[in-house]
Amino acid sequence: MKGFLTRKIRVKGDMTKMLTLASIKSEGDLEAIRLKTLEMTEPVA
């Protein structure tokens, strides 16, 4: 959320899916999501 609010992350499509990530508590789940996100995104220039 911090990256989104500071405009370091841009979201295309359904933003509600991104907002559900805030409820994740498990470190393992967070790491899996982080790796999947890296596969699907590219840095903003």
PDB file of N, H, CA, C and O in Angstrom:
ATOM      1  N   MET A   1       0.820  -1.202   0.000  1.00  0.00           N
ATOM      2  CA  MET A   1       0.000   0.000   0.000  1.00  0.00           C
ATOM      3  C   MET A   1       0.861   1.263   0.000  1.00  0.00           C
ATOM      4  O   MET A   1       0.530   2.249  -0.658  1.00  0.00           O
ATOM      5  N   LYS A   2       1.960   1.224   0.738  1.00  0.00           N
ATOM      6  H   LYS A   2       2.229   0.423   1.273  1.00  0.00           H
ATOM      7  CA  LYS A   2       2.817   2.412   0.820  1.00  0.00           C
ATOM      8  C   LYS A   2       3.312   2.824  -0.568  1.00  0.00           C
ATOM      9  O   LYS A   2       3.298   4.006  -0.912  1.00  0.00           O
ATOM     10  N   GLY A   3       3.749   1.844  -1.360  1.00  0.00           N
ATOM     11  H   GLY A   3       3.761   0.884  -1.081  1.00  0.00           H
ATOM     12  CA  GLY A   3       4.224   2.144  -2.707  1.00  0.00           C
ATOM     13  C   GLY A   3       3.129   2.722  -3.592  1.00  0.00           C
ATOM     14  O   GLY A   3       3.377   3.621  -4.395  1.00  0.00           O
ATOM     15  N   PHE A   4       1.927   2.205  -3.441  1.00  0.00           N
ATOM     16  H   PHE A   4       1.724   1.475  -2.788  1.00  0.00           H
ATOM     17  CA  PHE A   4       0.800   2.711  -4.220  1.00  0.00           C
ATOM     18  C   PHE A   4       0.467   4.143  -3.822  1.00  0.00           C
ATOM     19  O   PHE A   4       0.260   5.001  -4.680  1.00  0.00           O
ATOM     20  N   LEU A   5       0.416   4.391  -2.533  1.00  0.00           N
ATOM     21  H   LEU A   5       0.583   3.693  -1.836  1.00  0.00           H
ATOM     22  CA  LEU A   5       0.048   5.727  -2.059  1.00  0.00           C
ATOM     23  C   LEU A   5       1.103   6.781  -2.386  1.00  0.00           C
ATOM     24  O   LEU A   5       0.778   7.957  -2.550  1.00  0.00           O
ATOM     25  N   THR A   6       2.362   6.364  -2.482  1.00  0.00           N
ATOM     26  H   THR A   6       2.627   5.409  -2.349  1.00  0.00           H
ATOM     27  CA  THR A   6       3.428   7.306  -2.826  1.00  0.00           C
ATOM     28  C   THR A   6       3.694   7.336  -4.328  1.00  0.00           C
ATOM     29  O   THR A   6       4.668   7.935  -4.783  1.00  0.00           O
ATOM     30  N   ARG A   7       2.818   6.684  -5.094  1.00  0.00           N
ATOM     31  H   ARG A   7       2.027   6.197  -4.725  1.00  0.00           H
ATOM     32  CA  ARG A   7       2.865   6.645  -6.557  1.00  0.00           C
ATOM     33  C   ARG A   7       4.119   5.961  -7.106  1.00  0.00           C
ATOM     34  O   ARG A   7       4.556   6.260  -8.218  1.00  0.00           O
ATOM     35  N   LYS A   8       4.696   5.042  -6.326  1.00  0.00           N
ATOM     36  H   LYS A   8       4.341   4.799  -5.423  1.00  0.00           H
ATOM     37  CA  LYS A   8       5.820   4.250  -6.807  1.00  0.00           C
ATOM     38  C   LYS A   8       5.330   2.973  -7.484  1.00  0.00           C
ATOM     39  O   LYS A   8       6.089   2.300  -8.181  1.00  0.00           O
ATOM     40  N   ILE A   9       4.051   2.645  -7.273  1.00  0.00           N
ATOM     41  H   ILE A   9       3.434   3.192  -6.707  1.00  0.00           H
ATOM     42  CA  ILE A   9       3.426   1.479  -7.886  1.00  0.00           C
ATOM     43  C   ILE A   9       2.182   1.952  -8.616  1.00  0.00           C
ATOM     44  O   ILE A   9       1.373   2.694  -8.059  1.00  0.00           O
ATOM     45  N   ARG A  10       2.029   1.526  -9.857  1.00  0.00           N
ATOM     46  H   ARG A  10       2.686   0.924 -10.310  1.00  0.00           H
ATOM     47  CA  ARG A  10       0.828   1.847 -10.630  1.00  0.00           C
ATOM     48  C   ARG A  10       0.040   0.563 -10.825  1.00  0.00           C
ATOM     49  O   ARG A  10       0.616  -0.502 -11.044  1.00  0.00           O
ATOM     50  N   VAL A  11      -1.273   0.669 -10.746  1.00  0.00           N
ATOM     51  H   VAL A  11      -1.741   1.535 -10.569  1.00  0.00           H
ATOM     52  CA  VAL A  11      -2.139  -0.499 -10.868  1.00  0.00           C
ATOM     53  C   VAL A  11      -3.043  -0.327 -12.082  1.00  0.00           C
ATOM     54  O   VAL A  11      -3.704   0.698 -12.252  1.00  0.00           O
ATOM     55  N   LYS A  12      -3.054  -1.362 -12.922  1.00  0.00           N
ATOM     56  H   LYS A  12      -2.518  -2.195 -12.784  1.00  0.00           H
ATOM     57  CA  LYS A  12      -3.988  -1.394 -14.048  1.00  0.00           C
ATOM     58  C   LYS A  12      -5.020  -2.462 -13.740  1.00  0.00           C
ATOM     59  O   LYS A  12      -4.675  -3.524 -13.221  1.00  0.00           O
ATOM     60  N   GLY A  13      -6.262  -2.200 -14.046  1.00  0.00           N
ATOM     61  H   GLY A  13      -6.542  -1.337 -14.467  1.00  0.00           H
ATOM     62  CA  GLY A  13      -7.297  -3.212 -13.843  1.00  0.00           C
ATOM     63  C   GLY A  13      -7.979  -3.085 -12.492  1.00  0.00           C
ATOM     64  O   GLY A  13      -8.144  -1.987 -11.961  1.00  0.00           O
ATOM     65  N   ASP A  14      -8.372  -4.231 -11.944  1.00  0.00           N
ATOM     66  H   ASP A  14      -8.238  -5.123 -12.374  1.00  0.00           H
ATOM     67  CA  ASP A  14      -9.178  -4.300 -10.725  1.00  0.00           C
ATOM     68  C   ASP A  14      -8.325  -4.043  -9.482  1.00  0.00           C
ATOM     69  O   ASP A  14      -7.602  -4.927  -9.021  1.00  0.00           O
ATOM     70  N   MET A  15      -8.419  -2.833  -8.948  1.00  0.00           N
ATOM     71  H   MET A  15      -9.006  -2.116  -9.322  1.00  0.00           H
ATOM     72  CA  MET A  15      -7.622  -2.459  -7.782  1.00  0.00           C
ATOM     73  C   MET A  15      -8.074  -3.175  -6.510  1.00  0.00           C
ATOM     74  O   MET A  15      -7.293  -3.285  -5.565  1.00  0.00           O
ATOM     75  N   THR A  16      -9.299  -3.658  -6.462  1.00  0.00           N
ATOM     76  H   THR A  16      -9.934  -3.568  -7.229  1.00  0.00           H
ATOM     77  CA  THR A  16      -9.768  -4.344  -5.259  1.00  0.00           C
ATOM     78  C   THR A  16      -8.964  -5.615  -5.001  1.00  0.00           C
ATOM     79  O   THR A  16      -8.809  -6.024  -3.851  1.00  0.00           O
ATOM     80  N   LYS A  17      -8.452  -6.241  -6.056  1.00  0.00           N
ATOM     81  H   LYS A  17      -8.578  -5.908  -6.991  1.00  0.00           H
ATOM     82  CA  LYS A  17      -7.612  -7.419  -5.866  1.00  0.00           C
ATOM     83  C   LYS A  17      -6.322  -7.054  -5.154  1.00  0.00           C
ATOM     84  O   LYS A  17      -5.836  -7.818  -4.320  1.00  0.00           O
ATOM     85  N   MET A  18      -5.767  -5.905  -5.471  1.00  0.00           N
ATOM     86  H   MET A  18      -6.162  -5.284  -6.149  1.00  0.00           H
ATOM     87  CA  MET A  18      -4.561  -5.448  -4.795  1.00  0.00           C
ATOM     88  C   MET A  18      -4.839  -5.143  -3.328  1.00  0.00           C
ATOM     89  O   MET A  18      -4.023  -5.447  -2.458  1.00  0.00           O
ATOM     90  N   LEU A  19      -5.976  -4.551  -3.063  1.00  0.00           N
ATOM     91  H   LEU A  19      -6.639  -4.304  -3.769  1.00  0.00           H
ATOM     92  CA  LEU A  19      -6.302  -4.171  -1.692  1.00  0.00           C
ATOM     93  C   LEU A  19      -6.466  -5.385  -0.777  1.00  0.00           C
ATOM     94  O   LEU A  19      -6.225  -5.276   0.426  1.00  0.00           O
ATOM     95  N   THR A  20      -6.866  -6.531  -1.312  1.00  0.00           N
ATOM     96  H   THR A  20      -7.061  -6.620  -2.289  1.00  0.00           H
ATOM     97  CA  THR A  20      -7.004  -7.727  -0.483  1.00  0.00           C
ATOM     98  C   THR A  20      -5.646  -8.235   0.002  1.00  0.00           C
ATOM     99  O   THR A  20      -5.591  -8.986   0.976  1.00  0.00           O
ATOM    100  N   LEU A  21      -4.568  -7.850  -0.644  1.00  0.00           N
ATOM    101  H   LEU A  21      -4.613  -7.240  -1.435  1.00  0.00           H
ATOM    102  CA  LEU A  21      -3.237  -8.272  -0.214  1.00  0.00           C
ATOM    103  C   LEU A  21      -2.883  -7.712   1.164  1.00  0.00           C
ATOM    104  O   LEU A  21      -2.053  -8.289   1.867  1.00  0.00           O
ATOM    105  N   ALA A  22      -3.490  -6.622   1.550  1.00  0.00           N
ATOM    106  H   ALA A  22      -4.164  -6.154   0.980  1.00  0.00           H
ATOM    107  CA  ALA A  22      -3.200  -6.003   2.841  1.00  0.00           C
ATOM    108  C   ALA A  22      -3.589  -6.905   4.004  1.00  0.00           C
ATOM    109  O   ALA A  22      -3.079  -6.725   5.111  1.00  0.00           O
ATOM    110  N   SER A  23      -4.476  -7.867   3.784  1.00  0.00           N
ATOM    111  H   SER A  23      -4.890  -8.013   2.886  1.00  0.00           H
ATOM    112  CA  SER A  23      -4.935  -8.730   4.875  1.00  0.00           C
ATOM    113  C   SER A  23      -4.060  -9.968   5.074  1.00  0.00           C
ATOM    114  O   SER A  23      -4.300 -10.739   6.003  1.00  0.00           O
ATOM    115  N   ILE A  24      -3.055 -10.174   4.230  1.00  0.00           N
ATOM    116  H   ILE A  24      -2.860  -9.548   3.476  1.00  0.00           H
ATOM    117  CA  ILE A  24      -2.197 -11.363   4.321  1.00  0.00           C
ATOM    118  C   ILE A  24      -1.231 -11.216   5.487  1.00  0.00           C
ATOM    119  O   ILE A  24      -0.568 -10.188   5.630  1.00  0.00           O
ATOM    120  N   LYS A  25      -1.156 -12.246   6.316  1.00  0.00           N
ATOM    121  H   LYS A  25      -1.694 -13.081   6.200  1.00  0.00           H
ATOM    122  CA  LYS A  25      -0.327 -12.191   7.517  1.00  0.00           C
ATOM    123  C   LYS A  25       0.892 -13.111   7.447  1.00  0.00           C
ATOM    124  O   LYS A  25       1.919 -12.792   8.046  1.00  0.00           O
ATOM    125  N   SER A  26       0.818 -14.226   6.750  1.00  0.00           N
ATOM    126  H   SER A  26      -0.017 -14.486   6.264  1.00  0.00           H
ATOM    127  CA  SER A  26       1.875 -15.228   6.730  1.00  0.00           C
ATOM    128  C   SER A  26       3.085 -14.762   5.918  1.00  0.00           C
ATOM    129  O   SER A  26       2.931 -14.280   4.796  1.00  0.00           O
ATOM    130  N   GLU A  27       4.289 -14.904   6.483  1.00  0.00           N
ATOM    131  H   GLU A  27       4.414 -15.295   7.395  1.00  0.00           H
ATOM    132  CA  GLU A  27       5.515 -14.523   5.779  1.00  0.00           C
ATOM    133  C   GLU A  27       5.704 -15.347   4.506  1.00  0.00           C
ATOM    134  O   GLU A  27       6.121 -14.813   3.478  1.00  0.00           O
ATOM    135  N   GLY A  28       5.402 -16.638   4.568  1.00  0.00           N
ATOM    136  H   GLY A  28       5.064 -17.072   5.403  1.00  0.00           H
ATOM    137  CA  GLY A  28       5.536 -17.493   3.397  1.00  0.00           C
ATOM    138  C   GLY A  28       4.624 -17.060   2.272  1.00  0.00           C
ATOM    139  O   GLY A  28       5.022 -17.052   1.107  1.00  0.00           O
ATOM    140  N   ASP A  29       3.403 -16.699   2.620  1.00  0.00           N
ATOM    141  H   ASP A  29       3.080 -16.706   3.566  1.00  0.00           H
ATOM    142  CA  ASP A  29       2.451 -16.216   1.617  1.00  0.00           C
ATOM    143  C   ASP A  29       2.934 -14.906   0.997  1.00  0.00           C
ATOM    144  O   ASP A  29       2.815 -14.705  -0.212  1.00  0.00           O
ATOM    145  N   LEU A  30       3.478 -14.022   1.825  1.00  0.00           N
ATOM    146  H   LEU A  30       3.575 -14.186   2.807  1.00  0.00           H
ATOM    147  CA  LEU A  30       3.975 -12.749   1.319  1.00  0.00           C
ATOM    148  C   LEU A  30       5.134 -12.954   0.346  1.00  0.00           C
ATOM    149  O   LEU A  30       5.209 -12.283  -0.683  1.00  0.00           O
ATOM    150  N   GLU A  31       6.026 -13.873   0.667  1.00  0.00           N
ATOM    151  H   GLU A  31       5.965 -14.418   1.503  1.00  0.00           H
ATOM    152  CA  GLU A  31       7.167 -14.132  -0.206  1.00  0.00           C
ATOM    153  C   GLU A  31       6.703 -14.704  -1.543  1.00  0.00           C
ATOM    154  O   GLU A  31       7.220 -14.322  -2.592  1.00  0.00           O
ATOM    155  N   ALA A  32       5.745 -15.606  -1.513  1.00  0.00           N
ATOM    156  H   ALA A  32       5.324 -15.916  -0.661  1.00  0.00           H
ATOM    157  CA  ALA A  32       5.215 -16.192  -2.745  1.00  0.00           C
ATOM    158  C   ALA A  32       4.565 -15.114  -3.613  1.00  0.00           C
ATOM    159  O   ALA A  32       4.739 -15.104  -4.832  1.00  0.00           O
ATOM    160  N   ILE A  33       3.831 -14.226  -2.995  1.00  0.00           N
ATOM    161  H   ILE A  33       3.690 -14.234  -2.006  1.00  0.00           H
ATOM    162  CA  ILE A  33       3.179 -13.137  -3.736  1.00  0.00           C
ATOM    163  C   ILE A  33       4.226 -12.179  -4.293  1.00  0.00           C
ATOM    164  O   ILE A  33       4.092 -11.700  -5.419  1.00  0.00           O
ATOM    165  N   ARG A  34       5.259 -11.900  -3.517  1.00  0.00           N
ATOM    166  H   ARG A  34       5.368 -12.289  -2.602  1.00  0.00           H
ATOM    167  CA  ARG A  34       6.316 -11.003  -3.975  1.00  0.00           C
ATOM    168  C   ARG A  34       6.997 -11.566  -5.225  1.00  0.00           C
ATOM    169  O   ARG A  34       7.229 -10.840  -6.192  1.00  0.00           O
ATOM    170  N   LEU A  35       7.311 -12.845  -5.200  1.00  0.00           N
ATOM    171  H   LEU A  35       7.123 -13.435  -4.414  1.00  0.00           H
ATOM    172  CA  LEU A  35       7.965 -13.470  -6.347  1.00  0.00           C
ATOM    173  C   LEU A  35       7.057 -13.484  -7.576  1.00  0.00           C
ATOM    174  O   LEU A  35       7.514 -13.229  -8.691  1.00  0.00           O
ATOM    175  N   LYS A  36       5.784 -13.777  -7.374  1.00  0.00           N
ATOM    176  H   LYS A  36       5.413 -13.984  -6.469  1.00  0.00           H
ATOM    177  CA  LYS A  36       4.824 -13.790  -8.481  1.00  0.00           C
ATOM    178  C   LYS A  36       4.670 -12.379  -9.066  1.00  0.00           C
ATOM    179  O   LYS A  36       4.573 -12.216 -10.282  1.00  0.00           O
ATOM    180  N   THR A  37       4.648 -11.377  -8.207  1.00  0.00           N
ATOM    181  H   THR A  37       4.727 -11.509  -7.218  1.00  0.00           H
ATOM    182  CA  THR A  37       4.531  -9.992  -8.653  1.00  0.00           C
ATOM    183  C   THR A  37       5.745  -9.585  -9.477  1.00  0.00           C
ATOM    184  O   THR A  37       5.611  -8.908 -10.496  1.00  0.00           O
ATOM    185  N   LEU A  38       6.922  -9.995  -9.040  1.00  0.00           N
ATOM    186  H   LEU A  38       7.031 -10.545  -8.212  1.00  0.00           H
ATOM    187  CA  LEU A  38       8.132  -9.680  -9.804  1.00  0.00           C
ATOM    188  C   LEU A  38       8.090 -10.278 -11.198  1.00  0.00           C
ATOM    189  O   LEU A  38       8.588  -9.673 -12.148  1.00  0.00           O
ATOM    190  N   GLU A  39       7.504 -11.454 -11.331  1.00  0.00           N
ATOM    191  H   GLU A  39       7.100 -11.946 -10.559  1.00  0.00           H
ATOM    192  CA  GLU A  39       7.382 -12.103 -12.643  1.00  0.00           C
ATOM    193  C   GLU A  39       6.438 -11.327 -13.560  1.00  0.00           C
ATOM    194  O   GLU A  39       6.642 -11.301 -14.774  1.00  0.00           O
ATOM    195  N   MET A  40       5.418 -10.701 -13.000  1.00  0.00           N
ATOM    196  H   MET A  40       5.252 -10.723 -12.014  1.00  0.00           H
ATOM    197  CA  MET A  40       4.359 -10.087 -13.803  1.00  0.00           C
ATOM    198  C   MET A  40       4.533  -8.590 -14.022  1.00  0.00           C
ATOM    199  O   MET A  40       3.751  -7.988 -14.758  1.00  0.00           O
ATOM    200  N   THR A  41       5.532  -7.975 -13.405  1.00  0.00           N
ATOM    201  H   THR A  41       6.167  -8.464 -12.807  1.00  0.00           H
ATOM    202  CA  THR A  41       5.647  -6.516 -13.469  1.00  0.00           C
ATOM    203  C   THR A  41       6.998  -6.083 -14.035  1.00  0.00           C
ATOM    204  O   THR A  41       7.918  -6.883 -14.204  1.00  0.00           O
ATOM    205  N   GLU A  42       7.074  -4.814 -14.313  1.00  0.00           N
ATOM    206  H   GLU A  42       6.327  -4.164 -14.176  1.00  0.00           H
ATOM    207  CA  GLU A  42       8.329  -4.219 -14.737  1.00  0.00           C
ATOM    208  C   GLU A  42       8.467  -2.881 -14.035  1.00  0.00           C
ATOM    209  O   GLU A  42       7.461  -2.242 -13.725  1.00  0.00           O
ATOM    210  N   PRO A  43       9.691  -2.443 -13.780  1.00  0.00           N
ATOM    211  CA  PRO A  43       9.888  -1.172 -13.066  1.00  0.00           C
ATOM    212  C   PRO A  43       9.349   0.017 -13.869  1.00  0.00           C
ATOM    213  O   PRO A  43       9.364   0.009 -15.100  1.00  0.00           O
ATOM    214  N   VAL A  44       8.888   1.008 -13.170  1.00  0.00           N
ATOM    215  H   VAL A  44       8.876   1.014 -12.170  1.00  0.00           H
ATOM    216  CA  VAL A  44       8.429   2.245 -13.798  1.00  0.00           C
ATOM    217  C   VAL A  44       9.646   3.109 -14.069  1.00  0.00           C
ATOM    218  O   VAL A  44      10.460   3.343 -13.175  1.00  0.00           O
ATOM    219  N   ALA A  45       9.770   3.578 -15.292  1.00  0.00           N
ATOM    220  H   ALA A  45       9.109   3.388 -16.018  1.00  0.00           H
ATOM    221  CA  ALA A  45      10.938   4.403 -15.655  1.00  0.00           C
ATOM    222  C   ALA A  45      10.701   5.855 -15.351  1.00  0.00           C
ATOM    223  O   ALA A  45      11.575   6.687 -15.593  1.00  0.00           O
TER     224      ALA A  45
END
